[in-house]
Amino acid sequence: MSQTLEASLREKQYPLIRDLANCIETVWRENLDLSPYQIPEDLGYVEGALEGERLVIENHCYSTPQFRKLHLELAQVGNGLDILHCVMFPNAEYDIPIFGADLVGGRAGISAAIADLSPLYPDFALPPSYHQALSNLPIVNFEQPRELPQWGDIFSQFCLFIRPMGDREEADFLDRVRSILTLHCQLSVATTPFSTSEEISKIRAGHRYYCQKQQQNDKTRRVLEKSFGEEWTERYMTTMLFDYVE
């Protein structure tokens, strides 16, 4: 683990956020050939204020032959809100889904936990190898599943979106994400890249659709706008959180 990530995780209140961040980076390092990713200089570490509380955002990014950007974001508002956000953006030559995971921890504990391998627009079909691998994972039941947002047509039938109830469900969520992420890394490395401009254009269209849908997340946008204003938020949403290559 990088020293900066290790240091920031010491400040996290919720074991699941620390454990998931550790899990993500460990799986990446074990299965992928990581290289540095150039984060815009003013967006790697950001400080602001939200309703009188200190807001800190840290971004950790890598690239690989299969992925143009592996993005892990950690955000904290005072002692009352912790957020983990992760997206793996594939290179356009690879017809593979987009892995995403988010955790939101408030004063009452982890209120939202989501993980998915999003299939690409326009047909929203996972590659057969992914569909089979995910279908073979053991069924895990959670007490409080949550509803996807209205813009959530980008998520797959295997999307896990819950409010984990207690240590057992948090452990089950972590195990499931580890399984999904490991499968994704291994299958992506085994995928043969496309070389035709037509196929690459279709994949880029899928990435654009995914990012445009994610940019409709009003909750994220409202929090950022309260702290940094509309102009900064638009830039952050479109160049750091959900950027795409035309």
N, C-alpha and C positions, 0 to 999 in steps of 0.2 A: 504494500500500500504506500502511496505517496505520503510524504511527511505532512504536506498541507492538508490532505484529506484526513489523515489520522488526527491531527490537531483539532480540526473543526468538529470531528465526531465526539471529542471529549466533552463538548458543550451541549450535546443533544440530551434532552430529557428522557426520550423514549427509547428503550432498548431495541424495539423493532426497527426504528429508523437507523440506529447504529448498525444493527445486524444486517439489514438489507443493503446498506451502502457497502459494508464489508463483503457481503455475498456477491454483489454485482461486480465489484472490482476484482475479487478473487476469480470468479468465473471468466471474466475477460482475460485476465493474465494467464490463466491455465489453458485457454482454448484459442486465443487470438494473438496475432503478431502486432502488438501495439506500437504506434508512433505518436509523437506529439501532435497536437492540433492547435493551430494558432487562434486563440480567442482574442476578439477585439480588446485592446489594452484597457479600456475603461469599463469592461463588462465582466471581467474575471472575478473581481471582488467589488461589491457595491454596498454602500451603507446609506441608510435613510431613516425616516421616522414614520410611524403609523400610529395615530391617535396617542401621541406622547410616548410611545414605546420605540426602542431602537430596532430597526430592521436591517438585517444583514443577509446578503445573497452571495453565495460562493458557487462558481462554476468550474467543473473539472471535465476536461474533454480529451479524447484520443481519436486517432484514425487508424484504419487497417486496410488491407487490400480489398476487403469486402464492404467496409463501412467508411463513408466519407467523414462521419462524425459520431462518436459515442459520447453522449452528454449526460452527466450526472450533476444535478443542481441541488444544493442544500440551502434552505432559507429558514430564518428564525426571526420572530417578532417578540421581543422582550422575553419573558418567561412563560408566555401563554400560547405560543403557536410555533410548531416545527413542521417543516415541509421537506419531503424528498421527491424529486422529479427526475425521471430518467427516460431518455429516448435514444434508440440506436437507428441512425439514418443510413440506409444502405447506399452504396454506390449505384448509379443508374444502370450499370451493366449487369447487376444481380437481381434476378426476379425472386426476391424473398420478401416476406412480410416485415412490418415495422414493429419492433418490440418497444413497448412503453410500460412504465410503472410509476405510480404515485402513492405517497403516503401523506396524510394530513393528521397531525397530532395537536389537540387542543387541551384545555384545562381538564376536560373529562376523559382524556385518553385519545387513542387513535380513532378518529371519526370516519375516515375513509381510507380504503386500501384497494388499489386497482392494478391489475396487470393483464397484458394481452399481447398477442401477436396479430396486428391488424393487417388483414389482406388488402391488396391494392385495388383501387378504383381502376376500370369501370365495372368489372364483374364481381369483385369482392370475394373471390375464391382463393382459399389457401392452396399453395402447391400440394400435390398429392402426398409427398413425403412428410410435409408438416401436418396435414390433416390426419394421416395415419398415426404419426408419433403422438400427437396430442390426444387422439381418441384412445390410445393405449394407456394413458396415465390413469392411475386409480382415482375413483370418484371420491371427492372430499365434500362434505356438507358443512355449511356455515349457517349460523342461527339468524343472522341479519343481512341478507343480500340487499343491495341498493339498486335503484333504478338508474339506467344510463341517461345522460342528458339528451335533449331533443336532437341535437346535432350529432349524436353518437352512432350514425350509420357506418362509421369507419371501423367499429369494433367487431370482432369475430364472435362466432357462437361459443367459443371457449373463453370469452372474456370473464375474468373474475373481478367482481366489484362488490365489496362487502364493508361492513363495520365489524371488525373482529371483536369477539366477546371473550375476553380473558386470555391468559397466557397460552392455553392450548390452541385456540384458534389463531393467535398470532404466530405460533410455531408452525401450524399447518399452512398458513399463508406463505411464510418464508420458505418452507420446503417446496411448495408448489411453484413459487417464482424461481427458485433455484433450478428446479426440473425444467421449466419452460425455457429459461435463459440458457441452460446448458445445451438443450436440444437445439435451440436457435443457433448458438455459436457453432456447434458441430455440423449442423446441416448447411449453414451458410458457407463454411469452409469447403464442404463437399460439392457446392453448387458450381456449375460451369457458367462463366459469364457470357452474356450475349455480345455479339459484335455488330449486329445490323442496327442502323439508325432508326428503323421503324420500331423495333422492340424497345430500344432505349428510350424513345420518345413516349411510348406507352407507360413505361415505368416512371419516367419523370412526371407524367400527368397524374399518376397515382400518388406520388410524393406530394405534388402540389395540392391535390384534393385533400389529402390527410392534414397537411399543415393549415390549409385554409379553414378546415373544420375545427381544428384545435384552437385556432386563433379566435374562434367564436366563444371561447370559455369566458363568460362574463365574470365569474368569481375571481379568476386570476387577474383579469384586466382591471377590475375595480380596486383590488388591493394595491396593484402597482400604480394606478393612476392617483390614488389618494396619497401615495408616498412620493412619486416622482413626476407626476403630471402626464397629460395625454401624449405629448410628442415623444418623450422618453419611453413611455410604455409601448407605443406603437413600434418604435425602433427595436426595443428589447424583444417584443413578441415575434417580430418578423425577421430579426437577424440573429437572435441568440436561442430563443426557445423553439421556434418552428420556422426555420428557414428552409428554402428549397432551391434547387438549381434548375433553371429553365433549359 
